[in-house]
Amino acid sequence: MQCMRNFCEVQSCVVTVMVSTAERIIAASSPYAVLGLAEQYAAPNEVKAAYHAQSLLVHPDKCSSTMAACEQAFARLRDAREQLRDFDQQHVLLQQL
């Protein structure tokens, strides 16, 4: 019984992290903030790593309890990754910020 209670506590904690991450991504004002990067030029491998780490937390297949928020956050992640993929797009974006 103790094991089951601990499992439920861990599962509850994981859901809390997913929800808070999704809310942070949705509320972010720039593609850099969406990915959790500093607002400066980011190397393609940094963008890829940040996208991968964040998408694991909010992938719609992984978080079923808050499906709408996860789908919206995942879409914002994809858009941010596309905007920051190359330096030319980042340069234009940084001038707008």
DSSP file (Angstrom, degrees, kcal/mol; ACC not computed):
  #  RESIDUE AA STRUCTURE BP1 BP2  ACC     N-H-->O    O-->H-N    N-H-->O    O-->H-N    TCO  KAPPA ALPHA  PHI   PSI    X-CA   Y-CA   Z-CA
    1    1 A M     >        0   0    0      0, 0.0     4,-2.1     0, 0.0     5,-0.2   0.000 360.0 360.0 360.0 -37.5    0.0    0.0    0.0
    2    2 A Q  H  >  +     0   0    0      1,-0.2     4,-2.4     2,-0.2     5,-0.2   0.897 360.0  52.5 -60.7 -41.3    2.9    2.3    0.8
    3    3 A C  H  > S+     0   0    0      1,-0.2     4,-2.3     2,-0.2    -1,-0.2   0.907 108.1  50.3 -63.0 -42.2    4.3    1.8   -2.7
    4    4 A M  H  > S+     0   0    0      2,-0.2     4,-2.2     1,-0.2    -1,-0.2   0.894 110.0  50.3 -64.4 -39.8    1.0    2.7   -4.3
    5    5 A R  H  X S+     0   0    0     -4,-2.1     4,-2.2     2,-0.2    -1,-0.2   0.919 110.9  48.8 -65.4 -42.6    0.7    5.9   -2.3
    6    6 A N  H  X S+     0   0    0     -4,-2.4     4,-2.4     1,-0.2    -2,-0.2   0.890 109.5  52.8 -63.4 -38.9    4.2    6.9   -3.3
    7    7 A F  H  X S+     0   0    0     -4,-2.3     4,-2.8     1,-0.2    -2,-0.2   0.922 109.4  48.8 -61.9 -44.1    3.4    6.2   -6.9
    8    8 A C  H  X S+     0   0    0     -4,-2.2     4,-2.4     1,-0.2    -2,-0.2   0.879 110.4  51.0 -64.2 -37.9    0.3    8.4   -6.7
    9    9 A E  H  X S+     0   0    0     -4,-2.2     4,-2.0     2,-0.2    -1,-0.2   0.917 112.5  45.9 -65.0 -42.9    2.4   11.2   -5.1
   10   10 A V  H  X S+     0   0    0     -4,-2.4     4,-2.4     2,-0.2    -2,-0.2   0.919 112.6  50.4 -65.5 -43.8    5.0   11.0   -7.9
   11   11 A Q  H  X S+     0   0    0     -4,-2.8     4,-2.2     1,-0.2    -2,-0.2   0.901 110.0  50.4 -61.9 -41.0    2.3   10.9  -10.6
   12   12 A S  H  X S+     0   0    0     -4,-2.4     4,-2.0     1,-0.2    -1,-0.2   0.888 110.2  50.5 -62.9 -39.8    0.7   14.0   -9.0
   13   13 A C  H  X S+     0   0    0     -4,-2.0     4,-2.1     2,-0.2    -2,-0.2   0.896 109.0  50.9 -65.3 -41.7    4.0   15.8   -9.0
   14   14 A V  H  X S+     0   0    0     -4,-2.4     4,-2.4     2,-0.2    -2,-0.2   0.911 109.9  49.8 -63.7 -43.3    4.7   15.0  -12.6
   15   15 A V  H  X S+     0   0    0     -4,-2.2     4,-2.6     1,-0.2    -1,-0.2   0.897 109.1  52.8 -62.3 -40.4    1.2   16.3  -13.7
   16   16 A T  H  X S+     0   0    0     -4,-2.0     4,-2.5     1,-0.2    -2,-0.2   0.908 109.6  48.4 -61.7 -42.4    1.9   19.5  -11.7
   17   17 A V  H  X S+     0   0    0     -4,-2.1     4,-2.4     2,-0.2    -2,-0.2   0.912 111.5  50.3 -64.5 -42.7    5.2   20.0  -13.5
   18   18 A M  H  X S+     0   0    0     -4,-2.4     4,-2.5     2,-0.2    -2,-0.2   0.928 112.7  46.2 -60.7 -45.9    3.5   19.4  -16.9
   19   19 A V  H  X S+     0   0    0     -4,-2.6     4,-2.5     2,-0.2    -2,-0.2   0.927 113.7  47.3 -65.6 -45.6    0.8   21.9  -16.2
   20   20 A S  H  X S+     0   0    0     -4,-2.5     4,-2.1     2,-0.2    -1,-0.2   0.876 113.2  49.3 -66.0 -35.9    3.1   24.6  -14.9
   21   21 A T  H  X S+     0   0    0     -4,-2.4     4,-2.4    -5,-0.2    -2,-0.2   0.922 111.6  48.9 -66.8 -43.8    5.4   24.1  -17.9
   22   22 A A  H  X S+     0   0    0     -4,-2.5     4,-2.4    -5,-0.2    -2,-0.2   0.913 111.7  49.2 -61.8 -42.9    2.5   24.3  -20.3
   23   23 A E  H  X S+     0   0    0     -4,-2.5     4,-2.1     1,-0.2    -1,-0.2   0.896 111.0  50.0 -64.2 -40.1    1.2   27.5  -18.6
   24   24 A R  H  X S+     0   0    0     -4,-2.1     4,-0.9     2,-0.2    -2,-0.2   0.910 112.1  47.6 -64.5 -42.2    4.7   29.1  -18.7
   25   25 A I  H >< S+     0   0    0     -4,-2.4     3,-0.5     1,-0.2    -2,-0.2   0.916 112.2  48.9 -65.7 -43.4    5.0   28.3  -22.4
   26   26 A I  H 3< S+     0   0    0     -4,-2.4    -1,-0.2     1,-0.2    -2,-0.2   0.880 114.2  46.2 -64.4 -38.0    1.6   29.6  -23.2
   27   27 A A  H 3< S+     0   0    0     -4,-2.1    -1,-0.2    -5,-0.2    -2,-0.2   0.592  85.9 117.2 -82.0 -10.7    2.2   32.9  -21.3
   28   28 A A    <<  -     0   0    0     -4,-0.9    -3,-0.0    -3,-0.5     6,-0.0  -0.268  53.7-153.7 -63.2 143.4    5.7   33.4  -22.8
   29   29 A S  S    S+     0   0    0      1,-0.1    -1,-0.1     2,-0.0    -4,-0.0   0.656  71.3  32.4 -95.3 -17.4    6.1   36.6  -24.8
   30   30 A S  S  > S-     0   0    0      1,-0.1     4,-2.2    67,-0.0     5,-0.2  -0.930  80.9-111.5-136.4 160.3    8.9   35.6  -27.2
   31   31 A P  H  > S+     0   0    0      0, 0.0     4,-1.8     0, 0.0     6,-0.2   0.834 119.0  56.5 -59.1 -31.6   10.1   32.4  -28.9
   32   32 A Y  H  >>S+     0   0    0      1,-0.2     5,-3.0     2,-0.2     4,-0.7   0.928 108.1  46.2 -65.1 -43.9   13.2   32.6  -26.7
   33   33 A A  H  45S+     0   0    0      3,-0.2     3,-0.4     1,-0.2    -1,-0.2   0.867 107.7  57.9 -66.6 -36.2   11.0   32.6  -23.6
   34   34 A V  H  <5S+     0   0    0     -4,-2.2    -1,-0.2     1,-0.2    -2,-0.2   0.920 113.7  38.3 -58.2 -43.9    8.9   29.7  -25.0
   35   35 A L  H  <5S-     0   0    0     -4,-1.8    -1,-0.2    -5,-0.2    -2,-0.2   0.521 114.7-115.9 -86.5  -5.4   12.1   27.6  -25.3
   36   36 A G  T  <5 +     0   0    0     -4,-0.7     2,-0.3    -3,-0.4    -3,-0.2   0.793  68.9 138.1  76.8  27.9   13.6   28.9  -22.0
   37   37 A L      < -     0   0    0     -5,-3.0    -1,-0.3    -6,-0.2     2,-0.1  -0.706  60.3-101.4-104.3 156.4   16.5   30.5  -23.8
   38   38 A A        -     0   0    0     -2,-0.3     2,-2.3     1,-0.1    -1,-0.1  -0.460  44.4-102.9 -69.8 149.0   18.2   33.8  -23.1
   39   39 A E  S    S+     0   0    0     -2,-0.1     2,-0.3    58,-0.0    -1,-0.1  -0.483  90.8  87.6 -79.5  77.4   17.2   36.5  -25.7
   40   40 A Q  S    S-     0   0    0     -2,-2.3     2,-0.1    -8,-0.0    -3,-0.0  -0.901  94.4 -51.8-154.4 175.9   20.3   36.4  -27.7
   41   41 A Y        -     0   0    0     -2,-0.3     2,-0.4     1,-0.0    -3,-0.1  -0.365  56.2-160.7 -59.5 132.6   21.6   34.4  -30.7
   42   42 A A        -     0   0    0     42,-0.1    48,-0.1    44,-0.1    -1,-0.0  -0.962  17.5-120.2-118.8 134.0   21.2   30.7  -30.0
   43   43 A A    >>  -     0   0    0     -2,-0.4     4,-2.2     1,-0.1     3,-0.8  -0.353  29.3-111.9 -66.6 150.3   23.1   28.0  -31.8
   44   44 A P  H 3> S+     0   0    0      0, 0.0     4,-2.5     0, 0.0     5,-0.2   0.850 119.2  54.0 -53.9 -36.0   20.9   25.5  -33.7
   45   45 A N  H 3> S+     0   0    0      2,-0.2     4,-2.3     1,-0.2     5,-0.2   0.840 107.3  51.3 -70.0 -30.4   22.0   22.7  -31.3
   46   46 A E  H <> S+     0   0    0     -3,-0.8     4,-2.5     2,-0.2     5,-0.2   0.906 111.1  47.8 -68.4 -41.8   20.8   24.9  -28.4
   47   47 A V  H  X S+     0   0    0     -4,-2.2     4,-2.6     2,-0.2    -2,-0.2   0.927 113.2  48.6 -62.9 -45.0   17.5   25.5  -30.0
   48   48 A K  H  X S+     0   0    0     -4,-2.5     4,-2.5    -5,-0.2    -2,-0.2   0.920 112.8  46.9 -62.3 -45.0   17.1   21.8  -30.7
   49   49 A A  H  X S+     0   0    0     -4,-2.3     4,-2.4     2,-0.2    -1,-0.2   0.902 113.6  47.9 -65.4 -41.6   18.1   20.7  -27.2
   50   50 A A  H  X S+     0   0    0     -4,-2.5     4,-2.3     2,-0.2     5,-0.3   0.914 112.7  49.2 -65.7 -42.4   15.7   23.3  -25.6
   51   51 A Y  H  X S+     0   0    0     -4,-2.6     4,-2.9    -5,-0.2     5,-0.2   0.932 112.0  48.6 -61.1 -46.1   12.9   22.2  -27.9
   52   52 A H  H  X S+     0   0    0     -4,-2.5     4,-1.5     1,-0.2    -2,-0.2   0.925 112.4  47.6 -61.9 -46.2   13.4   18.5  -27.1
   53   53 A A  H  X S+     0   0    0     -4,-2.4     4,-0.7     1,-0.2    -1,-0.2   0.914 117.4  41.8 -63.3 -43.8   13.6   19.0  -23.3
   54   54 A Q  H >X S+     0   0    0     -4,-2.3     4,-1.2     1,-0.2     3,-0.8   0.889 110.6  56.0 -72.4 -38.7   10.4   21.2  -23.2
   55   55 A S  H 3X S+     0   0    0     -4,-2.9     4,-1.0    -5,-0.3    -1,-0.2   0.809  99.0  61.2 -67.8 -27.5    8.5   19.0  -25.7
   56   56 A L  H 3< S+     0   0    0     -4,-1.5    -1,-0.3    -5,-0.2    -2,-0.2   0.842 106.6  47.7 -64.0 -30.9    8.9   15.9  -23.5
   57   57 A L  H << S+     0   0    0     -3,-0.8    -1,-0.2    -4,-0.7    -2,-0.2   0.789 123.3  28.7 -80.6 -28.3    7.1   17.7  -20.8
   58   58 A V  H  < S+     0   0    0     -4,-1.2    16,-0.3   -37,-0.1    -2,-0.2   0.235  76.7 138.3-121.4  14.8    4.1   19.0  -22.8
   59   59 A H    >X  -     0   0    0     -4,-1.0     3,-1.9     1,-0.2     4,-1.6  -0.429  56.7-130.6 -62.1 130.6    3.7   16.5  -25.6
   60   60 A P  T 34 S+     0   0    0      0, 0.0    -1,-0.2     0, 0.0    11,-0.1   0.780 106.5  57.1 -56.0 -29.1   -0.1   15.8  -26.0
   61   61 A D  T 34 S+     0   0    0      1,-0.2     3,-0.2     3,-0.0    -2,-0.1   0.738 110.5  44.9 -72.7 -21.2    0.5   12.0  -26.0
   62   62 A K  T <4 S+     0   0    0     -3,-1.9     2,-0.7     1,-0.2    -1,-0.2   0.765 110.6  49.9 -94.5 -28.7    2.2   12.3  -22.5
   63   63 A C     <  +     0   0    0     -4,-1.6    -1,-0.2     1,-0.2     7,-0.2  -0.788  55.3 159.1-118.9  92.0   -0.2   14.7  -20.7
   64   64 A S    >   +     0   0    0     -2,-0.7     3,-0.8     1,-0.2    -1,-0.2   0.705  65.8  67.3 -83.6 -21.6   -3.7   13.5  -21.0
   65   65 A S  T 3  S+     0   0    0      1,-0.3    -1,-0.2     2,-0.1     3,-0.1   0.810 114.4  27.3 -73.9 -27.8   -5.1   15.3  -17.9
   66   66 A T  T 3> S+     0   0    0     -3,-0.2     4,-2.4     1,-0.1    -1,-0.3  -0.434  76.7 155.9-127.6  57.1   -4.7   18.8  -19.4
   67   67 A M  H <>  +     0   0    0     -3,-0.8     4,-2.6     1,-0.2     5,-0.2   0.858  69.3  50.6 -57.3 -45.0   -4.9   18.0  -23.1
   68   68 A A  H  > S+     0   0    0      1,-0.2     4,-2.1     2,-0.2    -1,-0.2   0.923 113.0  45.6 -64.1 -44.3   -5.9   21.4  -24.4
   69   69 A A  H  > S+     0   0    0      1,-0.2     4,-2.6     2,-0.2    -1,-0.2   0.904 113.9  49.6 -65.3 -41.1   -3.2   23.3  -22.6
   70   70 A C  H  X S+     0   0    0     -4,-2.4     4,-2.8     2,-0.2    -2,-0.2   0.902 110.2  50.2 -66.0 -40.6   -0.6   20.7  -23.7
   71   71 A E  H  X S+     0   0    0     -4,-2.6     4,-2.1    -5,-0.2    -1,-0.2   0.918 113.0  46.4 -63.4 -42.4   -1.7   20.9  -27.3
   72   72 A Q  H  X S+     0   0    0     -4,-2.1     4,-2.0    -5,-0.2    -2,-0.2   0.915 114.5  47.0 -66.0 -43.2   -1.5   24.7  -27.2
   73   73 A A  H  X S+     0   0    0     -4,-2.6     4,-2.3     2,-0.2    -2,-0.2   0.899 111.2  51.5 -65.4 -40.8    1.9   24.7  -25.5
   74   74 A F  H  X S+     0   0    0     -4,-2.8     4,-2.3   -16,-0.3    -1,-0.2   0.890 109.0  50.9 -64.9 -38.8    3.3   22.1  -27.9
   75   75 A A  H  X S+     0   0    0     -4,-2.1     4,-2.3     2,-0.2    -1,-0.2   0.902 109.5  50.4 -64.5 -40.8    2.1   24.2  -30.9
   76   76 A R  H  X S+     0   0    0     -4,-2.0     4,-2.5     2,-0.2    -2,-0.2   0.892 109.2  52.3 -63.7 -39.2    3.9   27.3  -29.4
   77   77 A L  H  X S+     0   0    0     -4,-2.3     4,-2.6     2,-0.2    -2,-0.2   0.931 109.3  48.6 -61.4 -46.0    7.1   25.2  -29.0
   78   78 A R  H  X S+     0   0    0     -4,-2.3     4,-2.2     1,-0.2    -2,-0.2   0.924 112.6  48.4 -60.3 -44.8    7.0   24.1  -32.6
   79   79 A D  H  X S+     0   0    0     -4,-2.3     4,-2.2     1,-0.2    -1,-0.2   0.915 111.7  49.5 -62.8 -43.0    6.5   27.7  -33.8
   80   80 A A  H  X S+     0   0    0     -4,-2.5     4,-1.8     1,-0.2    -1,-0.2   0.908 110.0  50.9 -63.2 -42.3    9.3   28.9  -31.6
   81   81 A R  H  < S+     0   0    0     -4,-2.6     4,-0.4     1,-0.2    -1,-0.2   0.913 110.4  49.5 -61.9 -42.3   11.6   26.3  -32.9
   82   82 A E  H >< S+     0   0    0     -4,-2.2     3,-0.7     1,-0.2     4,-0.3   0.889 111.2  49.4 -64.1 -39.2   10.8   27.2  -36.5
   83   83 A Q  H 3< S+     0   0    0     -4,-2.2     3,-0.3     1,-0.2    -1,-0.2   0.813 117.1  40.3 -69.8 -29.8   11.4   30.9  -35.8
   84   84 A L  T 3< S+     0   0    0     -4,-1.8    -1,-0.2     1,-0.2    -2,-0.2   0.283  82.4 105.3-103.9  10.3   14.8   30.3  -34.2
   85   85 A R  S <  S+     0   0    0     -3,-0.7     2,-0.3    -4,-0.4    -1,-0.2   0.868  84.1  27.7 -63.2 -38.3   16.1   27.6  -36.5
   86   86 A D  S  > S-     0   0    0     -4,-0.3     4,-1.8    -3,-0.3     5,-0.1  -0.877  78.1-117.7-127.8 162.5   18.6   29.8  -38.3
   87   87 A F  H  > S+     0   0    0     -2,-0.3     4,-2.5     1,-0.2     5,-0.2   0.812 109.4  58.9 -66.9 -33.2   20.6   32.9  -37.5
   88   88 A D  H  > S+     0   0    0      2,-0.2     4,-1.9     1,-0.2    -1,-0.2   0.933 108.7  44.7 -63.6 -45.0   19.0   35.1  -40.2
   89   89 A Q  H  > S+     0   0    0      1,-0.2     4,-2.3     2,-0.2    -1,-0.2   0.887 113.1  51.9 -65.5 -38.3   15.5   34.6  -38.7
   90   90 A Q  H  X S+     0   0    0     -4,-1.8     4,-3.0     2,-0.2    -2,-0.2   0.894 106.4  54.0 -64.1 -39.5   16.9   35.2  -35.2
   91   91 A H  H  X S+     0   0    0     -4,-2.5     4,-1.6     2,-0.2    -2,-0.2   0.930 110.8  45.3 -60.9 -46.1   18.5   38.4  -36.4
   92   92 A V  H  X S+     0   0    0     -4,-1.9     4,-1.3     1,-0.2    -1,-0.2   0.920 114.5  49.4 -62.5 -44.2   15.1   39.7  -37.7
   93   93 A L  H  X S+     0   0    0     -4,-2.3     4,-1.5     1,-0.2     3,-0.3   0.909 108.6  51.5 -64.5 -43.5   13.4   38.6  -34.5
   94   94 A L  H  < S+     0   0    0     -4,-3.0    -1,-0.2     1,-0.2    -2,-0.2   0.827 106.6  54.8 -65.3 -31.4   15.9   40.2  -32.2
   95   95 A Q  H  < S+     0   0    0     -4,-1.6    -1,-0.2    -5,-0.2    -2,-0.2   0.828 108.0  50.1 -68.9 -30.9   15.5   43.5  -34.0
   96   96 A Q  H  <        0   0    0     -4,-1.3    -2,-0.2    -3,-0.3    -1,-0.2   0.786 360.0 360.0 -76.6 -27.9   11.8   43.3  -33.4
   97   97 A L     <        0   0    0     -4,-1.5    -1,-0.2   -58,-0.0    -2,-0.2   0.478 360.0 360.0 -78.0 360.0   12.2   42.6  -29.7
